[in-house]
Amino acid sequence: MDIQRFADTFFSPTCIISVQKTADGGYGDIRIAACNKKYMEMIEIRLRDEKYYVSYDAGSVFEPDSIYYRYFPKNRSFEDVCFRAAVLKTPVHTYSHIDNVDIWFDIYAMPVDYEDGDVCYCAYTASPSHNPDIILDTVNTVQTSNDVLKTCIKLHKANSLRDAMESIISEIRQICKAECCTVLLLNDTDETYSILATDFKENSTIKRVTEFNNFYEIAASWINMIGSENDCVIIQDKNDMEYYSRINNPWYLTLVEAGVESVVLFPLRQGHETLGFIWATNFDTNETMRIKETLELTTFFVSSHISRYKVLKRLKHMSYTDALTGLPNRFACNEHISQLIANNDRFTAVSIDLNHFKSVNDSLGQDAGDKVLIGITERWKALSADESSAVQNYLTRINGDEFLLIICGYDTDKELKDTIDRFAEALIEPLTVEGCDLYICASFGYAEYPTDADSADSLISHADAAMNEIKKANSSDHILRYSSDILRNEHILEIENKIRAALENDTVYFNLQPQYDIDHKLRGFEALARMKDSDGSFISPGEFIPIAEKVGLIDKVDSMVFRKAADCFSRIIKKSGLDLTLSVNASVRHLLKNDFIEEIQELISKSGISASQLEIEITESILIDSTEKALNCINQLRDIGVKFAIDDFGTGYSSLSYLSKIPADLLKIDKSFIDRINSNESSKQYVAAIISMGHIMRLNVISEGVEEKEQLEALRSIGCDLIQGFIWGRPLSADDAEKLVDSITAQT
């Protein structure tokens, strides 16, 4: 028989495998007797690319009738498939997954009605696909499908990963008819392992993993033993045990000591990362193929779920930790403050700002500035770690050169003041950076709960106000406690009067900034508040909006913008017929007003826009002061179709626990993150993590402040859904917004 000509008749990548049968009913050498052009190309790629496994004696070209593991990793699963097809004359349809390139192979092994002495043949076809959906079509039995489906359902519904895995691992053990089944996770950073779940047959005598010393080293050895391509390890008889005694003797010895006679072991992988392993010991070797298929699919889904779980844990750590200094950040600070308030503890918030820090960056560069921040942080950390006093310090970095110190456990005002003094005195000695001795001082403003404020936001705001006041004073004293007259200074009063005049004269107006999807299709507009004073001079929203919030006028500003923007937007959509969205910003004060729901309902009714075309942007902190009331308002408006967006994500004081409670539709990433997205890889990965978290929470994600092509391409590459910024559209007047929509309508 011409083996090569026979191989060439196949359309899919196919090789002809020869299997030597032995007298005891087993098999000897397994060789690639011949292969067609498509399969040959797969082998040639392996020979050219070092990232793939190739034996040292493989040579530079494929040689027909070579031992198969000259070109592919030695694999008991592959051998078993070929033995069944060639020697036992049983057609086999199965699949395999290569983790490091995320490819599934749909595999057929068909008997060939030809033998040459003790050598039998089969045709082995492997069709690659990047689409994991093929695996569900490839499963051989209804039982396997049901087993895998139950795993998916349990993982999807689980509130606790560990509880879900305990249930799943018990079922896997029963499916495999195994004596033991275990899921182990690796922590390569600490070189430790943890048992996520395990299940033993009643009265099992198998020795537990935890009874072996330094088992991390054994588990870590499986990574190299399996390699980047082998999908699993299968040991089902003495021959297999002898093979692994040669290639991984320390593991083999633990198997013997534990009383293991058979084992099927799969790595839990996500991309190139090995998360851990799952295995079943002393399983039903008569069902090896079905068990292998069930575990391969189950492992695929379990790996994805564990990876998402680890991403959330990492994201929480990232969200609560300042990357430069390692200090807790504003999210962690707010969590700490919330807990103190819940416990009704007396404590003080100290707002700290380094004086003239900008000059360090300007004269020596940002790297030097970072070293200054790290050096100061180390001094302050030492003070916080001092356990000789009952006073407790919790230091956080808020932003740039701004820090917030939480002090509790003091008995007298003198104790409190002495603690703040120590932080100020820690700056007396110079810092040597880039060969320069730098003398750094800071301004400290503080406010006490509940004496000076009755909520987290007001406490921090008051501490900030005291810090700004002492900083402006430019005196030798750098520490000031908050008092009520600080906020009502001359400038604030001036802006307040201008806001009141604009409201009375109905001269608060709006701009509309376009929002686009990632393919540059117009999604809608965000309405932005704008104001001029009596002589027509423009007042920055960054100036008048914070003051409007402080003096209690922000709800009136919001309402005027809502009404005018909705009337304009109504004209635009009626004229164009396009399905667009109008986003408006609601402050905490505004949303919590008793008549807010009625105001929105009236706005929809009078303007004629659909509720589904209105989106209300809120900040994460909206739930801090009045969670129940805020959620009730949000849910009532969502019931009539209004959408909600979480604005300025990552810049507020609230925690992920608050964020997860908001039934929103959209997550907005603040411009400050987008500005740094291409400054280094960690900044890009941080934005990617936020996007990933948004998608996990089933939210669309929009990035604000996109101004450069490089930023746009970076956001496109990490899966951002929507774009807002100067690159595609500056804030527009009502007329210009209408012209933009007219031009889009004309093109369609």
C-alpha positions, 0 to 999 in steps of 0.5 A: 500500500502506498501510504503517502498517496493515501495521505494525500487523498485527505483534504484536512490536515492528516497524517497516517500513524503506524502503531506497533502492537505487542503480544500482551495486547498493548502497543510499542512504537508509534510513528508518523508514517506519512502526512499530507501537505497541510499536516506537513506545514504544521510540522514545518512551522514547529521546526522553524519556531522555537516556541513549539516543542521539537525534539533535539534529534528532529532535524530540519525537515520532516522524515516519514516513519519517524517516532511521533515525539520527535515533532510533538510532546510525548502524550499518553492521550494521543497514544491511546487514541492512535492505539484504539483506532489502529490496533483495536479498529475503533473510530475515535472522535475527540478534541484537544486544547493547546493553552499557550496558543488557545487553539482547539483541535477537532480530532478524528482517528480512523482505522486503516484496513492494512497491516504490515506484520505487527504494525497497524495503521490509522488516519489521524486528522486534526483540524484547528479552530480558535472558536471554542464553540466547536468543543460542544459540537464535538462531545461524544456523549450526552452524559459528557455534555450534561456533566460539563453543563452542570459545572458551568451552571454551578460556576455561573450561579456561585456566590463563593468560588470555594463553595462552588468548587467543593460541589463540582469536585465531588461530582467530578470524582463521582463521574471519574469513579475516582478515589480522590479529586482535588483542585490546587492553586499555585502562588508563584510569587510566594512559592506556596500552594492552596487546596481550593477543593478536594473530595475523597471516597469514604474510607479512602486510604490515599495520603493527602497532599497536605501530608507531604512537606514542600509539596509546592515544589512537586506541584511546580514541577508539573509545569515543565513536565506537562510543557506548554502543549500537552493537555494533560497527564494520564497514568493508567497502568504500570508502564505509565508509572515507569515512564513518569518515574523516569521523567519526574521521579520526586512526584512518582515517589509521592504517588507510590507513598500515597497509594496512587495507582492511576491519575489524570491531571490537567493544568488550569491555565489562562493564556500563558499563566498556570493557575493550578491543577485539577486531578483525579486519582485511582479513576475508572481506567475503562472510561479513560477517554470519556473522563479525559474529555469531560475533564478537558472541557470542565477544566476549560470552564473552571480555568476561565472562572478562576482567572476572572476571580483572580482578576477581580482580586487583583483589581480590588488590590489595584483599586485600593493601593497606590502604585507608586508608594504602596500606600492605601489610596482614596478608595481604601481611605473611604472604606476605612472612614466608613467603618469608623463612622459605622462604629461611631468612633471619634477620629480626625482626617488630616489633609496633607499637601507638599509645599512647592512640590511642582518645582521639584518636578519642574527642576529635577524631573518627574523621576526625582519627584517620584523619589521624593514622594517615596522617601517621604512616604517611608518616613511617614510609614515608620511613624504609622508603624509605631506601636508604642502609642495607643494612637492609631495612624492610617496614611493614604495617598490621594493624588499627586502630592496630596495625602490623607492621614486618619488618626484615632485612639487619642484621648485629648486634643493635645495628643491629636496635635502632637501626632500631627506635629510628628508627621510635620517634624519627619520632614525637617531632615533633607531628602537627598535626591539626584545628588541634591539635598531637598528641604520639603515641608507640607501644609496640614489641615484637619477636621474631626468626626463628629465635631467638625463634620457628620459624613465622610465627604464633608469631613474630607472637604473640611480637612481640605479647606483647612489645608488650603487656608493654611497653605495660602497664609504662607506662615511659619505654622503649617497646621490648621484645624477646620472652622466654619468660616474657612469655606466662606471666603471672599472668592467663594462669596463672589462666585456664589453671587454670580451663580445666583444672578445667572439663575435669576436671569436664566443665563446658565446654558449648556454645551453638547459634547458628542459621544461615539462608539469605537467605530465612530458612530454617534451614540449621543451627547453629554450636556455640560453646564456653562455660565457667564457673568454679567459682563459676558466673561466665561466662568470655568465650570471647574470653578463654579460647579464646586462652589455651587455644590458647596453653597447648595445651588447645584440642583438649581444649576442642574435643573436649568441645564436639564430643561434647556438641553432636553428641549434642544435634544428633542428638536434634534432627534425629531428632525433627524429620526436618529436614536440618540442618547442625552446624558445629563449630570446629577449631583448627589444633592439633586438626586436625593431631593424628594421631588427628583423623580417627579422632575425627571418625569416632567422633563420627559413629558414636556420635552417629548424625548423617550425615557430610554433616550435619557441617561443620568450620570452620577458619581460612585459616592452617591450611595455613601450618605443615603444608600436606601434613598438613592437606590430607590430613586435610581430603580424607580427611574430605571423602571420607566426606562431611564439609563444611568452612568457612573461618572468619573470612575476611579476619582471619588472616595467610594469603594467597589462595594458601593459601586457594585450596588448601583444598577447602572448601564454605563461606566465612565473612565475619568480623563486623568487615567486616559492622559496616562494610558500610553505613558507606561504599560502599567497605566494601560493595564490599569485602564484595561482592568477597569474596562474588564471590570466594567464588562464583568459587571455587564456595563458598557464603558466610555472613556472621557478626555480622549484627545490623541490618536495613540490614546484611541488606538490603545483604548480600541486594543483593550476593548473600550466600547465608547469614546468621548473627547476632543479627538472626535468632538469638542463641546458644541453649542446647540446650533453646532450640535444640530449641524453635526446631526444634520451632516450625519443624516445627509450621509445616510 
